[in-house]
Amino acid sequence: MEQAADDAQDRLTEIRARISHAQRRFGPPAESVELIAVSKTFEAHEIEPFLAAGQRLFGENRVQEAKDKWPGLRERHGDVELHMIGPLQTNKAREAVALFDCIQTLDRDKLAVVLKAEMERAGKSLPCFVQVNIGAEAQKSGIAPAEVVDFVARCRAVHGLDVVGLMCIPPDGVPPGPYFAQLAVLGAAAGVQKLSMGMSGDFETAIAMGATHVRVGSALFGHRPKT
């Protein structure tokens, strides 16, 4: 366990140093970029070393997986902040509201209505990011770029949600910079302050384009188990 904790600390230190270097190089103010450790597919005992090393912001893709491991982890680390970063089905909204502190994958009116109802039932008001299908890819979730501004306004005015940012996953195999830049333009047009973009292989580019949250998994945890 001690070796695992040392390894986790080393990896966190390296990633945080790269984030700081990108901030100094590209201009975002200090403390303006938050590191989300993407712990999907990893077991609680594999996450513990990162908690011991001081990481408190994590991202999970699946409600059931989060339900299986995070309540126990939260008992030992009460200051954890957990973000939902995977597609969310409406029938999982109640559990998601109970488990997570932020929903980053709001992408349709039906989900907005259900999330608001579940938040009211639970007496909560979770911040939300709108997921944008920035590359217009049929296999990916997210709202079309052309619909973002109206959708954000509707989520706020009609559905009563606290939309704080936009999130995207650019297409594989092409330079991500133009997609990150487009998300920043959309965020400004929609009047949101936060941008969740950039993963292990491209988070420095995302920071250059204005990311406030970067989602780093494999660079911290290593290659994911096959599922």
KEKE-3310 file (N, C-alpha, C; in steps of 0.2 Angstrom, whole numbers, plus 5000, padded with zeros to 4 digits):
npx = (5004:5010:5019:5010:5004:5015:5018:5005:5006:5017:5013:5002:5009:5017:5007:5000:5011:5013:5000:5002:5013:5007:4998:5006:5012:5002:4993:4981:4975:4982:4977:4965:4962:4955:4959:4952:4951:4950:4942:4935:4931:4941:4945:4940:4951:4961:4959:4960:4975:4976:4967:4973:4985:4980:4971:4955:4945:4935:4930:4917:4910:4898:4883:4880:4892:4898:4890:4893:4906:4909:4901:4907:4920:4918:4914:4926:4933:4927:4927:4927:4924:4913:4910:4899:4903:4899:4887:4870:4856:4838:4832:4841:4843:4839:4847:4859:4858:4859:4871:4881:4891:4891:4884:4890:4885:4873:4861:4849:4832:4823:4830:4834:4822:4819:4830:4829:4817:4821:4831:4824:4816:4826:4831:4841:4853:4862:4876:4877:4885:4883:4884:4892:4891:4904:4910:4900:4897:4889:4890:4892:4886:4878:4873:4870:4882:4876:4864:4867:4868:4854:4849:4856:4851:4837:4838:4841:4831:4818:4819:4825:4838:4855:4866:4883:4893:4901:4904:4915:4920:4932:4934:4942:4959:4961:4968:4965:4964:4956:4943:4942:4944:4932:4923:4925:4922:4908:4905:4907:4897:4885:4886:4892:4904:4913:4923:4924:4936:4948:4959:4970:4979:4979:4977:4985:4984:4970:4970:4977:4967:4957:4952:4944:4942:4950:4950:4958:4963:4970:4984:4985:4980:4985:4984:4967:4957:4951:4934)
npy = (4994:5006:5008:5009:5021:5030:5029:5034:5047:5052:5052:5061:5072:5074:5076:5087:5096:5097:5103:5116:5121:5122:5132:5143:5144:5147:5156:5155:5160:5156:5142:5140:5129:5114:5097:5083:5067:5053:5039:5028:5011:5007:4999:5001:5000:5003:5017:5022:5025:5037:5046:5046:5053:5065:5069:5075:5077:5068:5058:5048:5036:5028:5025:5014:5008:5018:5018:5006:5008:5021:5026:5019:5024:5038:5038:5037:5047:5062:5074:5072:5076:5072:5069:5066:5059:5052:5046:5048:5040:5043:5035:5033:5044:5048:5040:5046:5059:5057:5052:5059:5075:5084:5085:5082:5079:5083:5083:5084:5089:5081:5074:5085:5089:5078:5077:5090:5087:5077:5083:5092:5084:5078:5089:5096:5105:5103:5108:5109:5103:5106:5093:5093:5088:5089:5086:5082:5068:5052:5042:5047:5054:5070:5087:5096:5107:5119:5120:5124:5136:5140:5129:5129:5141:5138:5127:5134:5144:5138:5125:5127:5124:5124:5128:5128:5126:5119:5104:5093:5079:5078:5072:5056:5054:5066:5083:5090:5104:5114:5110:5111:5125:5129:5125:5134:5146:5143:5142:5155:5162:5156:5160:5154:5149:5139:5126:5109:5100:5090:5077:5063:5063:5075:5086:5098:5105:5108:5116:5127:5132:5136:5128:5124:5113:5098:5081:5067:5051:5038:5043:5044:5033:5022:5010:5005:4992:4979:4978)
npz = (5000:5004:4993:4983:4986:4986:4972:4967:4972:4965:4952:4952:4956:4944:4934:4939:4938:4925:4921:4928:4921:4908:4911:4914:4902:4893:4899:4908:4924:4940:4949:4941:4934:4936:4941:4936:4942:4933:4937:4932:4930:4938:4954:4971:4980:4971:4970:4982:4985:4978:4984:4997:4993:4992:4981:4977:4968:4957:4943:4936:4925:4925:4933:4941:4944:4951:4962:4968:4973:4978:4990:5001:5000:5002:5015:5022:5016:5017:5010:4997:4979:4967:4950:4937:4922:4911:4899:4903:4908:4909:4918:4928:4934:4947:4956:4952:4956:4969:4971:4965:4964:4954:4937:4922:4910:4904:4891:4884:4883:4890:4899:4907:4913:4921:4929:4936:4943:4952:4959:4966:4973:4981:4988:4983:4973:4960:4951:4934:4918:4901:4889:4874:4857:4849:4838:4830:4829:4826:4835:4847:4863:4866:4864:4848:4841:4836:4843:4856:4863:4864:4871:4883:4888:4889:4898:4909:4911:4908:4913:4925:4930:4936:4926:4923:4914:4899:4891:4882:4871:4859:4842:4838:4832:4826:4826:4841:4845:4837:4840:4854:4854:4848:4857:4867:4861:4860:4874:4878:4871:4876:4889:4900:4912:4913:4906:4902:4896:4887:4890:4895:4884:4878:4887:4889:4877:4878:4889:4884:4876:4885:4895:4910:4918:4917:4912:4917:4916:4911:4912:4925:4932:4924:4911:4907:4913:4903:4898)
capx = (5000:5014:5022:5005:5003:5020:5017:5000:5009:5022:5009:4998:5014:5019:5001:4999:5016:5011:4995:5005:5017:5003:4995:5011:5013:4996:4990:4976:4977:4984:4971:4959:4961:4954:4961:4947:4954:4944:4943:4930:4934:4946:4942:4941:4958:4965:4958:4963:4981:4976:4964:4979:4989:4977:4966:4948:4940:4935:4925:4915:4905:4892:4880:4880:4899:4900:4886:4896:4912:4910:4899:4912:4926:4916:4914:4933:4935:4921:4927:4927:4919:4912:4907:4896:4905:4897:4880:4866:4849:4834:4830:4846:4844:4838:4853:4864:4858:4861:4878:4886:4890:4890:4882:4893:4883:4866:4862:4843:4827:4819:4835:4834:4816:4820:4835:4827:4813:4825:4835:4819:4814:4831:4833:4848:4854:4868:4878:4877:4888:4880:4888:4892:4894:4908:4912:4894:4898:4883:4890:4893:4881:4879:4869:4873:4884:4871:4859:4870:4866:4847:4848:4858:4846:4831:4839:4841:4825:4812:4820:4828:4845:4861:4871:4889:4899:4901:4909:4915:4925:4933:4934:4948:4963:4962:4970:4959:4963:4950:4937:4942:4943:4925:4919:4926:4917:4901:4904:4906:4890:4880:4886:4895:4911:4918:4924:4927:4939:4955:4960:4977:4983:4978:4974:4988:4980:4964:4971:4978:4960:4953:4949:4944:4942:4953:4948:4964:4962:4976:4990:4986:4979:4987:4979:4961:4955:4946:4927)
capy = (5000:5012:5009:5012:5028:5034:5030:5039:5054:5054:5053:5067:5078:5075:5079:5094:5101:5099:5108:5122:5123:5124:5138:5148:5145:5149:5162:5154:5162:5151:5139:5141:5123:5109:5091:5077:5060:5048:5033:5023:5004:5005:4997:5006:4999:5007:5024:5024:5029:5044:5049:5047:5058:5072:5071:5075:5078:5062:5057:5042:5036:5024:5026:5008:5007:5023:5016:5001:5009:5028:5027:5017:5029:5044:5037:5038:5054:5065:5080:5070:5079:5067:5071:5061:5061:5047:5046:5047:5038:5046:5030:5033:5051:5048:5038:5050:5065:5055:5050:5064:5082:5088:5081:5085:5076:5085:5084:5084:5092:5076:5073:5091:5089:5073:5079:5095:5084:5073:5087:5095:5078:5077:5095:5097:5109:5101:5111:5104:5105:5103:5090:5095:5083:5094:5083:5079:5061:5049:5037:5050:5058:5077:5091:5098:5114:5124:5121:5124:5143:5140:5124:5132:5146:5134:5123:5139:5148:5134:5119:5129:5120:5128:5126:5132:5125:5115:5098:5089:5074:5079:5066:5053:5054:5072:5087:5092:5111:5117:5108:5115:5132:5130:5124:5140:5151:5142:5144:5162:5164:5153:5164:5149:5151:5133:5121:5103:5097:5088:5071:5062:5064:5082:5091:5104:5109:5110:5122:5133:5135:5139:5123:5125:5106:5092:5074:5063:5044:5033:5046:5043:5026:5017:5007:5002:4985:4977:4977)
capz = (5000:5004:4987:4979:4988:4983:4965:4965:4973:4959:4945:4953:4955:4937:4930:4941:4936:4918:4921:4930:4915:4903:4913:4914:4895:4889:4902:4913:4930:4944:4952:4937:4930:4940:4938:4938:4941:4930:4940:4930:4929:4943:4960:4977:4983:4967:4970:4989:4985:4976:4990:5002:4991:4992:4976:4980:4963:4953:4938:4935:4919:4926:4940:4945:4946:4956:4968:4971:4976:4981:4996:5006:5000:5005:5022:5024:5014:5016:5006:4989:4975:4962:4944:4932:4916:4906:4897:4909:4906:4914:4924:4933:4937:4955:4959:4950:4960:4976:4972:4962:4966:4948:4931:4916:4903:4902:4884:4881:4888:4894:4905:4911:4917:4926:4934:4940:4948:4956:4963:4970:4978:4986:4991:4981:4967:4958:4945:4928:4912:4895:4885:4867:4852:4846:4831:4826:4828:4827:4840:4854:4866:4867:4860:4842:4843:4834:4848:4863:4866:4865:4875:4889:4890:4891:4904:4915:4912:4908:4918:4932:4932:4937:4921:4924:4909:4893:4891:4875:4869:4852:4838:4839:4827:4822:4831:4845:4846:4834:4843:4860:4853:4846:4863:4871:4858:4862:4881:4879:4868:4880:4895:4905:4914:4914:4901:4904:4890:4888:4893:4896:4879:4875:4891:4888:4872:4881:4894:4879:4873:4890:4899:4917:4920:4913:4914:4916:4918:4910:4914:4932:4934:4920:4906:4910:4912:4898:4901)
cpx = (5004:5017:5017:5004:5009:5020:5011:5002:5013:5018:5005:5003:5016:5013:5000:5005:5015:5005:4998:5009:5013:4999:4999:5012:5008:4992:4984:4978:4978:4977:4965:4958:4961:4956:4955:4950:4949:4946:4938:4934:4939:4942:4943:4948:4963:4965:4960:4969:4981:4972:4969:4984:4986:4972:4959:4943:4940:4929:4923:4910:4899:4890:4881:4887:4901:4896:4890:4903:4913:4907:4904:4918:4924:4916:4921:4936:4929:4921:4928:4922:4919:4908:4905:4898:4903:4889:4875:4859:4844:4832:4835:4847:4843:4844:4859:4864:4860:4868:4883:4885:4890:4888:4885:4890:4875:4866:4855:4837:4824:4824:4835:4828:4817:4825:4833:4822:4816:4829:4830:4817:4819:4834:4840:4848:4861:4870:4879:4882:4884:4885:4887:4895:4898:4910:4907:4895:4892:4884:4891:4887:4883:4874:4873:4876:4880:4866:4861:4867:4858:4846:4850:4853:4839:4832:4839:4834:4819:4813:4823:4834:4850:4866:4877:4894:4897:4906:4909:4921:4927:4934:4941:4952:4964:4965:4964:4958:4958:4944:4936:4941:4935:4921:4920:4922:4910:4900:4903:4899:4885:4880:4888:4902:4916:4917:4928:4929:4946:4956:4968:4981:4983:4976:4978:4986:4974:4965:4973:4972:4955:4950:4949:4944:4945:4952:4954:4963:4969:4982:4991:4985:4982:4982:4973:4960:4950:4939:4923)
cpy = (5006:5013:5012:5019:5033:5035:5035:5046:5056:5056:5059:5073:5079:5079:5086:5099:5102:5104:5115:5125:5126:5131:5144:5150:5149:5155:5161:5156:5155:5148:5139:5134:5117:5102:5086:5071:5055:5041:5027:5017:5002:5004:5002:5006:5003:5014:5026:5028:5036:5049:5051:5052:5065:5074:5070:5075:5072:5062:5050:5042:5032:5025:5020:5007:5012:5021:5011:5003:5016:5029:5025:5022:5035:5044:5039:5045:5058:5071:5078:5074:5074:5069:5066:5064:5057:5049:5044:5046:5041:5042:5030:5040:5052:5046:5043:5056:5063:5054:5055:5071:5087:5083:5085:5083:5077:5087:5084:5086:5087:5074:5079:5091:5084:5075:5085:5092:5080:5077:5090:5090:5077:5083:5097:5102:5108:5105:5106:5108:5102:5100:5091:5090:5087:5092:5081:5072:5057:5044:5040:5054:5066:5081:5094:5105:5120:5125:5123:5131:5142:5135:5126:5137:5143:5130:5128:5142:5144:5128:5121:5125:5125:5125:5131:5131:5120:5109:5095:5084:5075:5072:5063:5054:5060:5077:5090:5100:5114:5116:5111:5122:5133:5129:5131:5146:5150:5143:5151:5165:5162:5157:5159:5151:5145:5129:5115:5100:5096:5082:5069:5064:5071:5088:5098:5108:5112:5117:5128:5136:5137:5134:5125:5118:5101:5086:5069:5056:5040:5036:5045:5036:5020:5015:5004:4995:4984:4975:4974)
cpz = (5000:4997:4982:4980:4985:4975:4963:4966:4967:4953:4946:4953:4948:4933:4932:4939:4928:4917:4923:4924:4910:4905:4912:4906:4892:4892:4907:4919:4935:4947:4948:4933:4936:4937:4941:4936:4939:4932:4938:4928:4934:4950:4966:4979:4978:4967:4977:4989:4983:4981:4995:5000:4990:4986:4979:4974:4958:4948:4937:4929:4920:4933:4944:4948:4952:4963:4971:4975:4980:4988:5002:5006:5003:5012:5025:5022:5012:5012:4999:4985:4969:4956:4940:4925:4910:4904:4902:4906:4912:4920:4929:4936:4944:4958:4958:4955:4967:4977:4970:4965:4960:4942:4925:4909:4902:4894:4880:4886:4892:4900:4910:4916:4922:4931:4939:4946:4953:4961:4968:4976:4983:4990:4990:4975:4965:4952:4940:4922:4906:4891:4877:4862:4847:4839:4827:4824:4830:4833:4847:4856:4865:4862:4854:4844:4841:4839:4855:4866:4868:4871:4882:4892:4893:4897:4910:4916:4912:4913:4925:4934:4932:4932:4921:4919:4904:4894:4884:4875:4861:4848:4839:4832:4823:4828:4835:4846:4843:4838:4850:4859:4851:4852:4867:4868:4860:4869:4882:4876:4872:4887:4901:4906:4914:4908:4903:4897:4891:4892:4893:4890:4876:4880:4891:4883:4874:4885:4889:4877:4878:4894:4906:4921:4915:4916:4912:4920:4917:4913:4922:4934:4930:4915:4909:4908:4907:4901:4895)
residu = (MET:GLU:GLN:ALA:ALA:ASP:ASP:ALA:GLN:ASP:ARG:LEU:THR:GLU:ILE:ARG:ALA:ARG:ILE:SER:HIS:ALA:GLN:ARG:ARG:PHE:GLY:PRO:PRO:ALA:GLU:SER:VAL:GLU:LEU:ILE:ALA:VAL:SER:LYS:THR:PHE:GLU:ALA:HIS:GLU:ILE:GLU:PRO:PHE:LEU:ALA:ALA:GLY:GLN:ARG:LEU:PHE:GLY:GLU:ASN:ARG:VAL:GLN:GLU:ALA:LYS:ASP:LYS:TRP:PRO:GLY:LEU:ARG:GLU:ARG:HIS:GLY:ASP:VAL:GLU:LEU:HIS:MET:ILE:GLY:PRO:LEU:GLN:THR:ASN:LYS:ALA:ARG:GLU:ALA:VAL:ALA:LEU:PHE:ASP:CYS:ILE:GLN:THR:LEU:ASP:ARG:ASP:LYS:LEU:ALA:VAL:VAL:LEU:LYS:ALA:GLU:MET:GLU:ARG:ALA:GLY:LYS:SER:LEU:PRO:CYS:PHE:VAL:GLN:VAL:ASN:ILE:GLY:ALA:GLU:ALA:GLN:LYS:SER:GLY:ILE:ALA:PRO:ALA:GLU:VAL:VAL:ASP:PHE:VAL:ALA:ARG:CYS:ARG:ALA:VAL:HIS:GLY:LEU:ASP:VAL:VAL:GLY:LEU:MET:CYS:ILE:PRO:PRO:ASP:GLY:VAL:PRO:PRO:GLY:PRO:TYR:PHE:ALA:GLN:LEU:ALA:VAL:LEU:GLY:ALA:ALA:ALA:GLY:VAL:GLN:LYS:LEU:SER:MET:GLY:MET:SER:GLY:ASP:PHE:GLU:THR:ALA:ILE:ALA:MET:GLY:ALA:THR:HIS:VAL:ARG:VAL:GLY:SER:ALA:LEU:PHE:GLY:HIS:ARG:PRO:LYS:THR)
# end
